[in-house]
Amino acid sequence: MTRRVAERIISIGGGKGGVGKSVVAANLAVAMAEEGREVVLVDADLGAANQHTLFGVEKPGPTLQSFIDHEIESLEQARVLTKVPRLTLVRGASAVVGAANISHTQKGRLLRHIEKLEAQVVVVDVGAGTAFNQLDLFDLADLKLVVLTPQLTSIQNAYAFVKGAVYRTVQAVLKQHGFEEVLASKAELAETARLEVLLQATFDCSPKVEAEVRMALQGFKARLFGNQVQDAAESTVFRAVARMLNDFLSISAPFLGFARATRALHDSVNRRRPYLLDARHDESALALRQTARVLLDEPVAVPPTAQSAVATAAA
C-alpha cells in the first residue's frame, strides 16, 4: 500500500459551473495559509482549470496534465509558488481537448499522488458535473465542501452532485461484499427515494454490510458554503438543503456560512489577485476565514495508507 503523506485533504465541489467554486477554493486556501499551515491547492477541474489565473501565475512549467501524460512522475514536480507565503499551486489543464476524459488507471494514479503531496493541507478544486472522475476526486477528501448559490438550478445540481458522491461511496462498500448491483438497479427506479429505504433489504440480509455502510456515511463529512448571496435571508435555503441531505442521503452536511455577491469579489478575478489578500474585515472575508478555521479544526481520521479503494472499488 502507498503511504499517505498529506495531513488533511479538503475537496471543494458543487456540481454546477458558474457558482464561484474556484474563487471560494482559492480564498479558503489563502485563509488556511494565513493561519500558518503549509497548503497546496490542486486545480483538479479537468479541462477547465483557472486557479493559475486567479493567482496571477504566468510562469510556464509542469501542470496536472503533465503528470497525467507522464511528462513528470510526481505531482510534487508540478507545484509552483504563489504570492501567498506557505501556499503552492498545482496548475490544471486548461483548453486541452480531452483533458477531462482521463482513464480509470490515470485517475487512480492521480488520486494516490494527491495523497502523497507533502503538505499540512491539500485543497482540491473539483470540476463541475457528476462524472465518476469528479465524484471520485471529491470523495477522496477527509472533508468535502459543497459550494452553491441560492438559485434553484444550483441547488438542484448541488444535490445531484452530493447524491452521486454518496452513492459512489456506498457502492464501494457494497462491491466489497458482492452487493454492487443492489443500489444501481434500485436508484434508477426511485429518483427521490431515501437511501435508507433503498438499502433496507440489503441491511436485513447482512448486518455487517449495514454497519460498514453506516460508518461510511458517518465519515462522509460534507459541509455547505453559500456563494453569490444577495440577501442574508437567502441563507435559509442552504439550511433547507442540509436538512434534505440528511433526510434523503443519511449524511450530516452542516451549513458553514456564505459570501455575498460583492464587487470586490467579482473584480478580484480580473485583477488576478485573491480577494482575501486585500479584504480584511468585510462580511464575506470574515465568513471565508471563519469557514477556513472550521475546516482546519474539524477532527479527521487520517488513514496511514492511501485510500486507493476510492479509485479501485468503484469501477
C-alpha positions in Angstrom: 0.0 0.0 0.0 1.1 3.5 -0.8 1.9 5.6 2.3 -0.3 8.7 2.7 1.6 11.9 3.3 -0.9 14.7 3.2 -2.1 15.5 6.7 -5.6 16.8 5.7 -7.3 16.8 2.3 -10.3 19.1 1.6 -12.2 18.9 -1.6 -14.3 21.8 -3.0 -17.1 20.9 -5.4 -20.5 22.0 -6.4 -21.9 20.2 -9.4 -22.7 23.3 -11.4 -20.3 25.7 -13.2 -20.6 29.4 -12.5 -21.3 29.2 -8.8 -17.8 30.6 -7.9 -16.4 27.3 -6.6 -12.9 28.0 -7.8 -12.9 31.5 -6.2 -14.1 30.1 -2.9 -11.4 27.3 -3.1 -8.7 29.9 -3.9 -9.6 32.1 -1.0 -10.0 29.3 1.5 -6.5 28.1 0.6 -5.3 31.6 1.2 -7.0 31.8 4.6 -5.5 28.5 5.6 -2.0 29.6 4.6 -2.6 32.8 6.6 -3.4 30.5 9.6 0.2 29.2 9.4 -0.5 26.0 7.5 1.6 24.7 4.6 -1.1 24.4 1.9 -1.1 23.1 -1.7 -4.0 23.9 -3.9 -4.6 21.3 -6.6 -6.6 22.5 -9.6 -8.4 19.3 -10.5 -11.0 21.0 -12.6 -10.1 18.7 -15.5 -10.2 20.6 -18.8 -11.4 23.9 -17.4 -8.7 24.9 -14.9 -8.4 28.5 -13.9 -6.6 28.7 -10.5 -3.4 29.9 -12.2 -5.5 32.9 -13.5 -7.0 33.6 -10.1 -3.4 33.7 -8.6 -1.8 35.5 -11.5 0.7 32.7 -12.1 2.1 33.1 -15.6 5.4 31.2 -15.4 5.3 28.2 -17.7 6.0 24.8 -16.3 4.6 21.4 -15.5 0.9 21.1 -14.8 -1.5 18.4 -13.7 -1.8 17.4 -17.3 1.9 17.0 -17.5 1.5 14.4 -14.7 -1.3 12.6 -16.4 0.7 12.4 -19.6 3.7 11.0 -17.7 5.9 14.0 -18.6 6.6 14.2 -14.8 6.3 11.3 -12.4 5.1 13.2 -9.3 2.7 16.0 -8.5 5.4 17.5 -6.3 7.2 18.4 -9.6 4.1 20.4 -10.7 4.0 22.6 -7.5 4.6 26.3 -8.2 4.9 29.2 -5.8 2.2 31.8 -5.4 2.4 35.3 -4.0 1.0 33.9 -0.7 3.5 32.6 1.8 3.1 28.8 2.5 0.7 28.3 -0.4 1.8 26.4 -3.6 -0.3 25.5 -6.6 -0.6 22.5 -8.8 -2.0 24.0 -12.0 -4.6 22.1 -14.0 -5.1 21.6 -17.7 -6.9 24.5 -19.5 -8.1 24.5 -23.1 -6.7 21.0 -23.7 -9.0 18.9 -25.8 -9.9 15.6 -23.9 -8.3 16.7 -20.7 -11.4 15.8 -18.7 -11.6 12.3 -20.1 -8.9 10.5 -18.1 -8.9 6.8 -17.9 -9.6 4.7 -14.8 -5.9 3.9 -14.4 -4.9 7.6 -14.8 -7.5 8.6 -12.2 -6.2 6.0 -9.7 -2.7 7.2 -10.1 -3.8 10.9 -9.7 -5.7 10.1 -6.5 -2.8 8.3 -5.0 -0.4 11.1 -5.8 -2.7 13.8 -4.4 -2.5 11.8 -1.1 1.3 11.8 -1.4 1.7 15.6 -1.6 3.8 16.9 1.3 1.6 19.5 3.0 -0.4 20.1 6.1 -3.4 20.8 4.0 -4.3 19.8 0.4 -7.2 21.7 -1.1 -8.6 20.0 -4.2 -10.7 22.2 -6.6 -13.0 19.6 -8.3 -14.7 20.3 -11.6 -18.4 20.6 -12.1 -20.7 17.7 -13.1 -21.4 14.2 -11.9 -19.0 12.2 -13.9 -17.1 9.5 -12.0 -13.8 11.3 -12.3 -15.3 14.4 -10.5 -17.1 12.3 -7.9 -14.0 10.2 -7.0 -11.8 13.3 -6.7 -14.5 14.8 -4.3 -14.8 11.5 -2.4 -11.1 11.3 -1.8 -11.1 14.0 0.8 -11.3 13.9 4.5 -13.6 17.0 4.4 -15.9 17.8 1.5 -17.2 21.4 0.9 -20.1 21.9 -1.4 -20.4 25.4 -2.9 -23.8 26.5 -4.1 -25.8 29.6 -4.7 -29.4 30.4 -3.7 -30.6 29.8 -7.3 -32.8 26.8 -7.9 -30.6 25.3 -10.6 -27.5 25.5 -8.4 -29.4 23.8 -5.5 -30.7 21.0 -7.9 -27.2 20.4 -9.3 -25.5 20.5 -5.8 -28.0 17.9 -4.5 -27.4 15.7 -7.6 -23.6 16.1 -7.1 -23.7 15.1 -3.4 -26.1 12.3 -4.2 -23.7 10.9 -6.8 -20.7 11.2 -4.4 -22.6 9.5 -1.6 -23.9 6.7 -3.8 -20.3 6.2 -5.1 -19.0 5.9 -1.6 -21.8 3.4 -0.6 -21.3 1.5 -3.8 -17.6 0.9 -3.0 -18.7 -0.7 0.3 -21.4 -2.8 -1.3 -19.0 -4.0 -4.0 -16.6 -5.4 -1.4 -19.4 -7.8 -0.3 -20.9 -8.7 -3.6 -23.9 -6.3 -3.4 -22.9 -3.8 -6.0 -26.0 -4.3 -8.2 -28.4 -3.6 -5.4 -28.1 0.2 -5.3 -27.5 0.7 -9.0 -30.7 -1.1 -10.0 -33.0 0.5 -7.4 -31.6 4.0 -7.8 -32.7 4.2 -11.4 -36.3 3.4 -10.4 -36.6 5.7 -7.4 -35.2 9.2 -8.1 -36.5 10.6 -4.8 -36.4 7.6 -2.6 -34.4 7.8 0.6 -31.1 5.9 0.6 -32.1 4.1 3.8 -35.2 2.7 2.1 -33.2 1.5 -1.0 -30.7 -0.3 1.2 -33.1 -1.8 3.9 -33.4 -5.2 2.2 -29.6 -5.5 2.0 -29.2 -4.4 5.6 -31.7 -7.1 6.6 -29.6 -9.7 4.8 -26.2 -8.6 6.2 -25.8 -6.7 9.5 -22.1 -6.4 8.6 -22.8 -4.6 5.4 -25.2 -2.3 7.3 -22.5 -1.4 9.9 -19.9 -0.7 7.2 -22.3 1.5 5.1 -23.4 3.5 8.2 -19.8 4.0 9.1 -19.0 5.2 5.6 -22.0 7.7 5.7 -21.0 8.9 9.2 -17.4 9.5 7.9 -18.6 11.3 4.7 -18.1 14.7 6.3 -19.8 17.1 3.8 -20.2 20.8 4.5 -22.1 23.5 2.7 -21.0 27.1 1.8 -23.2 29.6 0.1 -21.9 32.0 -2.6 -23.2 34.9 -4.6 -25.7 35.7 -1.9 -27.7 38.9 -2.4 -29.6 38.9 0.9 -28.8 37.2 4.2 -32.3 35.8 4.3 -31.3 33.6 1.4 -29.2 31.5 3.8 -32.4 29.7 4.9 -32.2 27.9 1.5 -28.8 26.4 2.4 -30.1 25.2 5.7 -33.0 23.5 3.9 -30.5 21.8 1.6 -28.7 20.5 4.7 -31.9 19.0 6.0 -32.7 17.4 2.7 -29.3 15.8 2.5 -29.8 14.4 6.0 -33.3 13.1 5.2 -32.7 11.6 1.8 -29.0 10.6 1.9 -28.5 10.0 5.6 -25.5 12.3 5.9 -24.7 15.3 8.1 -23.8 18.4 6.0 -23.8 21.5 8.2 -24.1 24.9 6.6 -20.9 26.9 7.5 -21.5 30.3 6.0 -21.8 32.4 2.9 -20.1 35.1 0.8 -22.1 37.9 -0.7 -22.2 38.9 -4.4 -19.9 41.9 -4.0 -18.0 44.0 -6.5 -14.7 43.3 -4.6 -15.0 39.5 -5.0 -16.0 39.9 -8.7 -13.2 42.3 -9.5 -10.5 40.1 -7.8 -10.8 37.6 -10.6 -10.0 40.2 -13.3 -7.2 41.5 -11.1 -5.7 38.0 -10.8 -5.3 38.5 -7.1 -7.2 36.5 -4.5 -9.9 38.6 -2.7 -8.7 37.9 0.8 -5.3 39.4 0.1 -7.0 42.8 0.2 -10.2 42.3 2.1 -9.8 42.0 5.9 -12.9 42.9 7.7 -15.9 42.9 5.4 -18.6 40.3 5.9 -17.6 37.9 3.1 -13.9 38.0 4.2 -14.9 37.2 7.7 -17.1 34.3 6.6 -14.4 32.8 4.4 -11.8 33.0 7.1 -14.2 31.5 9.7 -15.0 28.7 7.3 -11.3 28.0 6.8 -10.8 27.8 10.5 -13.7 25.4 10.9 -12.3 23.1 8.2 -8.8 23.2 9.8 -10.1 22.5 13.3 -12.5 19.7 12.3 -11.2 16.3 13.6 -10.4 13.9 10.8 -9.4 10.2 10.9 -6.4 10.1 8.5 -5.6 6.6 7.3 -1.9 5.6 7.4 -2.1 4.4 3.8 -3.5 6.0 0.6 -7.2 5.4 0.1 -6.8 3.7 -3.3 -10.1 2.0 -2.7 -11.8 5.2 -3.9 -10.3 4.6 -7.3 -10.3 0.8 -7.4 -13.5 -0.3 -5.6 -15.8 1.8 -7.9 -15.0 0.9 -11.5 
